[in-house]
Amino acid sequence: MGTQTLEQRCFVHNRYKELFNEDLEEAIKRECGKRTFGTALKYLSIAPDMAECEMLKDACKGVGTNERLIISILCGRTNKEMTHLKVRRAV
């Protein structure tokens, strides 16, 4: 997945359900678990904006937050980009 272009990765994610009648994220979770490799593969298999929404969700999950991750994702964003992340998260 790491050597694929953005368009190819999105195509794989969309096509996987058609070919195997299973969600790619669920297959990754089942095969790799929640370990670092599985998490990285999950983020690579979805669109970048959705990956950032998932990263923000994961950073805020549980007791405490991962401020470094949140700051690295949110700093430098325009209002338009922030609104886009909010809309994508709601979907």
C-alpha positions as CSV (number, residue, x, y, z in Angstrom):
1,M,0.0,0.0,0.0
2,G,2.9,2.4,0.8
3,T,4.2,2.3,-2.8
4,Q,0.8,3.1,-4.4
5,T,-0.4,6.5,-5.3
6,L,-3.3,8.2,-3.5
7,E,-5.7,7.3,-6.4
8,Q,-4.6,3.7,-6.4
9,R,-5.0,3.3,-2.6
10,C,-8.5,4.7,-2.8
11,F,-9.3,2.4,-5.7
12,V,-8.1,-0.6,-3.7
13,H,-10.3,0.4,-0.8
14,N,-13.4,0.9,-2.9
15,R,-12.8,-2.2,-5.1
16,Y,-12.1,-4.6,-2.2
17,K,-15.7,-4.6,-1.1
18,E,-16.9,-5.4,-4.6
19,L,-14.4,-8.3,-5.0
20,F,-14.6,-9.9,-1.6
21,N,-17.9,-8.7,-0.2
22,E,-16.1,-7.5,3.0
23,D,-14.9,-4.1,4.2
24,L,-11.2,-3.7,3.9
25,E,-10.9,-2.0,7.3
26,E,-12.5,-4.9,9.0
27,A,-10.2,-7.4,7.2
28,I,-7.2,-5.4,8.3
29,K,-8.5,-5.2,11.8
30,R,-9.1,-9.0,11.9
31,E,-5.7,-9.9,10.3
32,C,-3.5,-7.3,12.0
33,G,-5.3,-6.3,15.1
34,K,-4.8,-2.9,16.7
35,R,-1.0,-3.1,16.6
36,T,1.1,-0.4,15.0
37,F,1.3,-2.2,11.6
38,G,-2.5,-2.7,11.4
39,T,-3.1,0.9,12.3
40,A,-0.7,2.2,9.7
41,L,-2.2,-0.1,7.1
42,K,-5.7,1.1,8.0
43,Y,-4.6,4.7,7.6
44,L,-3.0,4.0,4.2
45,S,-6.1,2.2,2.9
46,I,-8.5,5.1,3.3
47,A,-8.6,8.6,1.8
48,P,-6.2,11.1,3.5
49,D,-8.9,13.3,5.0
50,M,-10.7,10.2,6.4
51,A,-7.4,9.0,7.8
52,E,-6.8,12.3,9.5
53,C,-10.3,12.1,11.1
54,E,-9.6,8.6,12.3
55,M,-6.2,9.7,13.7
56,L,-7.9,12.5,15.6
57,K,-10.5,10.1,16.9
58,D,-7.8,7.6,18.0
59,A,-5.8,10.5,19.6
60,C,-8.8,11.5,21.8
61,K,-9.9,7.9,22.7
62,G,-9.4,6.6,26.2
63,V,-8.0,8.4,29.2
64,G,-6.1,11.5,28.2
65,T,-5.2,12.6,24.7
66,N,-2.2,12.5,22.4
67,E,-1.6,16.2,22.1
68,R,1.3,15.9,19.7
69,L,-0.7,14.0,17.1
70,I,-3.7,16.4,17.5
71,I,-1.4,19.5,17.1
72,S,0.4,18.0,14.1
73,I,-2.9,17.4,12.3
74,L,-4.7,20.6,13.2
75,C,-1.9,23.3,13.1
76,G,-1.6,25.2,9.9
77,R,-5.1,24.4,8.7
78,T,-7.3,27.0,7.1
79,N,-10.9,27.4,8.3
80,K,-12.0,25.8,5.1
81,E,-9.8,22.7,5.7
82,M,-11.1,22.5,9.3
83,T,-14.7,22.6,8.1
84,H,-13.9,19.9,5.6
85,L,-12.5,17.7,8.4
86,K,-15.6,18.3,10.5
87,V,-17.9,17.4,7.6
88,R,-15.9,14.2,6.7
89,R,-16.0,13.1,10.4
90,A,-19.8,13.5,10.5
91,V,-20.2,11.2,7.4
